[in-house]
């Protein structure tokens, strides 16, 4: 390294790039980016070139590449072409990229602005399915890869989740003929998918009532008895404990009291057989397929006048 080349400590680089110090260390260990020198006391010192490489890696990840792919592009010197040529992006992809970049930069104000801008790109269904849903999938992937900290993932979930929840309430049909009760399993905290379901149902003229995260079977049973919904939709993104799975699903089946019920989310496939044995339906596939499954189940009950 040249004596004139600037050198920065890791906390300074984290502030300059918006990439947390633990992530910088993880990138160096796993992908060889960046390549700081060391002081006699083993402190990392980063050059301007290191900082530039970190920024390129951050931007490539924000553009939707996996961390491994992005690292290869940076090491091969191919990053500039990808980052500086946004013509291949449509409005939804560009919005997704900007929002993820704001998350990586850990900039709450910029994140709020970009999410607010995205809301005007189309209908609630379009915005959720083309921008906000993909944003949270990318954020989840980046968190699992060690690119994002827990704090960054929580910030994204809070900002995006609050907007999606507001959208799901705004689009509810005023005089629906059918109503679906939405809830999460008792140990489930992730409910962004439920808001997406509410938005999609509203586009089909079906109203939803959201009970939110961590809904125990007893609370669900009370809501079913009081609200007489046409169906119940449950979200499950976590894995149920094997020793409790059968009993837990049985309790939810009983809580639905004969009302058609569905289970969706990343954890649904693992319990599909048990759900179907109990009379439930696991939701998976494209929107048209999901609508057909829901309409078929709702047909067993008379529509509301």
N, C-alpha and C positions, 0 to 999 in steps of 0.2 A: 504494500500500500504506500502511495506517495506521502511524504511528510506534509504536503499541502492538502491532501485529501481529508475532508472533514470526517470526524469520528464522533459517534454518538453512543451514549449508553442505552440500554434496552428500554428503559422507561421513556426516554425521549423519543425513540423510534416508535414506540407504541402510541404516543401522543400525536406524532407527526402523521402516522398512517391510519390510525383508528383500529389497528390490529393488536389485541391484547398481548402482553408479554408472554403468558403461557402458550399462546398460539404461535408466537414467533419462535419460541424454543422447540415446539412440536414440529413446525415446518422445517427447521434446521435439521432436527434429528431424523425425520422421516423422509424428507424430499431433497435435502441439501440446499435449501433456500431459506434464508440468505446464508452467507459464509463470513460471519464476523471474525475479526482477529481477537486475541485475548491479551489482557494485561498480565503482568507478573502475578497478580492476585486472582487470575482466572476470570476477571470480569469481561463480558463481551463488549467489543467496540465495533460499531457498524459504520460503513462508509456511505457516501452518497449513492454509490452503485447499489449497495445492499438495500438502501431505502427505496430506490427506484424499482428494484426487483420485487420487493414486498408489495409495493403499490400495484404493480402489474399483476402479481398473483392474486391480490385482493380483487382487482377489477375483473379478472377472468372468472373467478368464482362467482362474483356478482352477476356475470353474464350467463351463468347457467352451467359452466363446465365443472366437472368434478375436480377436487383438489389435485388428484394424481395427473389428470389431463392438463390442468393449468400449469402445474410444475414442469411438466415435460415441454410445454410450449415456451415457458420462460427460459428454461435451460437451453433450448434450441434457438432462441432468439426470434421466435415466431409470434410473440405476444402482441407486438405493436400493430401488426396487420389486423388481428382480430379485434383489438380494443378500439382502433381508430377507424374501423369500417362498419358503422352501425346501419348501413343501408339494408342489411339483410333482416333487420328487426322490424316487425310491424308495431303498431301503437301499443298493443298489449304486452308484447315482449319487451319493448323499451321501458314501459312503466314498471314491469316486474323487475327489470335490471336496475332501474333507479332506486326502487324501494329496497331491494336487497343490498345495494351499495350503501344506502343510508343506515341500514342495520349494521353492516360491517364497520362503518365509520363511527358507529355508536353516537349518532346525532339525532336526538329526539325531535328537535324542531324540523329538521329536514325530513325525517321519517313522517311526521304528521302532515307536512305539506305534500309530499309525494303520494301518500295514501289518499289524501283529500282530492288531489288532481285526478287520480285514477278513477274515482267514483263517477266522474263525468264522461267516461269513455263509452258507456253503453248502459244497458239495463242492469238491474241488480244481479240477475242470473249471469249475464255476460261478464260483468266485473268480477264476480266471485270466481267463476270457473276459468276465466282467462288470465286473471291477474292475482287476486288476493289468495286464492287457493294455491296456485303455483308458488307464490311467494313463501307461504308457510311450509310447503314441501321442501323448497330450497333451503330455507332457514333450518329446518330439521336436519337435512342432509349435511349442511355446513357445521351444525353443532355436533353431530355424530362424528364428523371428520376431525373435530378439534379446531376448526377454523373460528368458531364463535364461542364466546363464553356463555355461561348460564344466564348472566345478566342481560346479554344481548338477545338471547332467545326469549327471555321473559319480556323484554321491552317490545320486541316484535309481536309477540302473542297478545300483549295488552293493547297496543295501538291498533293492530289489524283486527283483533277480536272485537274491540269496542265498535269499530266501524261496521263490521259484518253483522254484529248483533243489531245495531241500529237499522241497517238495511233490512234485516229480516223482519223487523217490526213495522217499518214503513210500508212494505209491499203486501202486507196481509190483506186479503180480499175482504171487502166490507160486508158482503152478505153471502158467505160461503154455504154450500150445501153439505159439505163434509168437514170434519175436524179431526186432526191427528195430534196425539199427545206425544211430545218429545222429551226424552230424559237420558241421562247417562247412568251407567252402572255405578253401584255404591262406592267403588274405589277409583272411579274414572274422573279425572279432572279436566281432560281435554274435550272441549265442547264446540270448537270452531266448526267441526263437521256438522254438528246439529244445526247451527245457524245456516250453513249451506243447504241442508235438507229443507229447512223452513223456507228459504228463498225459492228453491226449486218447486216445492209444493205450492207455494203462493202463485207461481207462474201457471200452475195447472188448476187454479181456482180452489185450492184446498187450504183451509186455515190451519194453523198449528198453535199449540200452547206449549211453551217451553218450561220444563221443571228444572233444567240446568244440571250442573255437575253433581256427582255423588248422591244420586237419588236412590235411597234404599227401597227394597220391594214393598215395605209397609206404606211408605209415602206414595209410591206409584199406585198401590191398591186403593188408597183413599182417594186419589185424584181420579182414577178410573170410575169409582163408585159415584163420585160427585159430578163429574163432567160428562160422563157417558160418551167418550170419544168413539169415532168410527174405527180407529186403529191406534196402535202405540208403536213408536219407533225409538229404539234404544241404540246408543253409540258405545262401542267398545274398541279402544285403541291399545289397551294393555292386555297382557296375558293373564287369564284367571289362574289362580293357584290350582294345580291339578287335583289336590285333595278336596278342594271346595267347589270346583267347576260344576259338577253335576247338581249338587244341592243348590248352588246359587242360581243356576238356570231354572231349576224347578220352582224356586221361590218367585222368580220373575214371571214365569209362565202362569203360575197361580194368581199373581197380582193382576195380570191382564184379564182374568175372569172371562175367558171366552172371546174377548175382543181380538181381532187379527193383530199380530205383533211381528215386528221386523227387528233385525239386528244388523247394523252396519259398522264400518270402521276397520282399522287395520287388524284388530284382534278377532274379528268375526269369523274369518275362515277357519280358525283353529277350533271353533266350537260349533261349526256348521252342522255336523251330524247330530249332535245333542239338541240343538235348537230345532231342527226339523222333526226329530222324534217327539218333541214336546209341542209340535203344531205351529212353530214359528217359521219365519222366512228370513234367510240371510240375503241381504242386498249386496249385489256386486255387478259391475258392468257399466255400460253406457247409459245415458239418461233415458233413452227410449226403452231399454230393457227394464230399467228400474220403474219407469212409469207403468209399463205393462204389468209388472209384478204387483205394484201397489193397487192399480185399478182392479186387478183380478181379486185381490184380497178384500178390497172395499166392497166389491159387488155382493159379498155374502151378507151385507147388512143393508137395509133400506136407507136411501139418502134422506138427509134432514129436509123438512119442508122449507 
